[in-house]
Amino acid sequence: MASYQDLMAQKAALEKQAAALTQQIETARRSEHTAAVAKIKALMAEHGVTLAELGNKATGRPGTKKSKGTTAGRKVAAKYRNAATGDSWSGRGLQPNWLKAALASGRKLDDFAV
């Protein structure tokens, strides 16, 4: 049977090994995360996909809950869309630059109605 000192030495060695494995896991996770983000960005650029087309805002905090019963922060259907680029505007807030430029060039707001 092993002595108390032997068992404590084994415990210390296992804790050291666990700490090293935890560090390796975190390094691998960061590396894979970086590679996944780069791959997603490359695919988006290759196919011309924008974040607006994905339909969700990336919060960077998975699992965050939104309060129920309020309309604040909810998406509104697009009322105006640029057929050439796919950009859209709900009609709320300031007009986006692409719409301002089109209106300044002589086009009408009704030309972009969805």
C-alpha positions as semicolon CSV with decimal commas, in nm:
position;residue;x (nm);y (nm);z (nm)
1;M;0,000;0,000;0,000
2;A;0,124;0,349;-0,089
3;S;0,215;0,592;0,186
4;Y;0,051;0,927;0,242
5;Q;0,356;1,107;0,101
6;D;0,349;0,892;-0,216
7;L;-0,021;0,962;-0,269
8;M;0,029;1,336;-0,218
9;A;0,314;1,332;-0,472
10;Q;0,092;1,148;-0,722
11;K;-0,187;1,401;-0,660
12;A;0,051;1,693;-0,722
13;A;0,175;1,533;-1,044
14;L;-0,182;1,474;-1,165
15;E;-0,282;1,832;-1,082
16;K;0,018;1,961;-1,277
17;Q;-0,078;1,737;-1,571
18;A;-0,441;1,858;-1,551
19;A;-0,327;2,221;-1,560
20;A;-0,111;2,151;-1,866
21;L;-0,402;1,976;-2,040
22;T;-0,634;2,265;-1,958
23;Q;-0,386;2,505;-2,118
24;Q;-0,359;2,283;-2,428
25;I;-0,739;2,265;-2,455
26;E;-0,770;2,644;-2,436
27;T;-0,496;2,694;-2,696
28;A;-0,662;2,444;-2,932
29;R;-1,003;2,607;-2,880
30;R;-0,867;2,953;-2,960
31;S;-0,688;2,821;-3,267
32;E;-0,997;2,642;-3,401
33;H;-1,215;2,945;-3,324
34;T;-0,979;3,174;-3,518
35;A;-0,972;2,931;-3,811
36;A;-1,353;2,902;-3,812
37;V;-1,397;3,281;-3,812
38;A;-1,148;3,317;-4,098
39;K;-1,326;3,046;-4,298
40;I;-1,665;3,210;-4,242
41;K;-1,530;3,550;-4,346
42;A;-1,375;3,400;-4,659
43;L;-1,700;3,226;-4,756
44;M;-1,898;3,544;-4,694
45;A;-1,658;3,745;-4,909
46;E;-1,656;3,481;-5,182
47;H;-2,034;3,473;-5,206
48;G;-2,099;3,840;-5,127
49;V;-2,298;3,766;-4,811
50;T;-2,346;4,046;-4,558
51;L;-2,434;4,024;-4,191
52;A;-2,767;4,190;-4,268
53;E;-2,856;3,901;-4,498
54;L;-2,797;3,650;-4,221
55;G;-3,088;3,798;-4,029
56;N;-2,933;3,793;-3,681
57;K;-2,716;4,032;-3,494
58;A;-2,408;3,868;-3,353
59;T;-2,398;3,961;-2,986
60;G;-2,079;3,776;-2,906
61;R;-2,251;3,642;-2,595
62;P;-2,428;3,314;-2,663
63;G;-2,714;3,224;-2,436
64;T;-2,813;3,578;-2,344
65;K;-3,184;3,611;-2,287
66;K;-3,400;3,892;-2,412
67;S;-3,687;4,014;-2,201
68;K;-4,032;3,903;-2,313
69;G;-4,322;4,133;-2,374
70;T;-4,132;4,428;-2,516
71;T;-4,097;4,534;-2,877
72;A;-3,769;4,718;-2,817
73;G;-3,488;4,572;-3,022
74;R;-3,706;4,353;-3,242
75;K;-3,643;4,331;-3,614
76;V;-3,882;4,512;-3,844
77;A;-3,954;4,393;-4,196
78;A;-3,770;4,581;-4,469
79;K;-3,976;4,835;-4,660
80;Y;-3,703;4,937;-4,903
81;R;-3,442;4,721;-5,075
82;N;-3,161;4,787;-5,320
83;A;-3,200;4,509;-5,578
84;A;-2,841;4,550;-5,699
85;T;-2,671;4,495;-5,362
86;G;-2,939;4,340;-5,144
87;D;-2,913;4,617;-4,884
88;S;-3,238;4,696;-4,709
89;W;-3,395;4,958;-4,483
90;S;-3,700;4,926;-4,261
91;G;-3,802;5,288;-4,303
92;R;-3,716;5,365;-3,943
93;G;-3,431;5,584;-3,829
94;L;-3,191;5,768;-4,055
95;Q;-3,179;5,679;-4,422
96;P;-2,877;5,463;-4,506
97;N;-2,603;5,608;-4,725
98;W;-2,686;5,383;-5,021
99;L;-3,041;5,521;-5,024
100;K;-2,930;5,882;-4,979
101;A;-2,693;5,847;-5,275
102;A;-2,962;5,691;-5,493
103;L;-3,214;5,962;-5,406
104;A;-2,952;6,231;-5,474
105;S;-2,891;6,081;-5,819
106;G;-3,257;6,130;-5,910
107;R;-3,418;5,799;-5,819
108;K;-3,737;5,794;-5,614
109;L;-3,804;5,623;-5,286
110;D;-4,083;5,422;-5,449
111;D;-3,821;5,262;-5,678
112;F;-3,688;5,073;-5,374
113;A;-4,020;4,972;-5,214
114;V;-4,048;4,603;-5,132
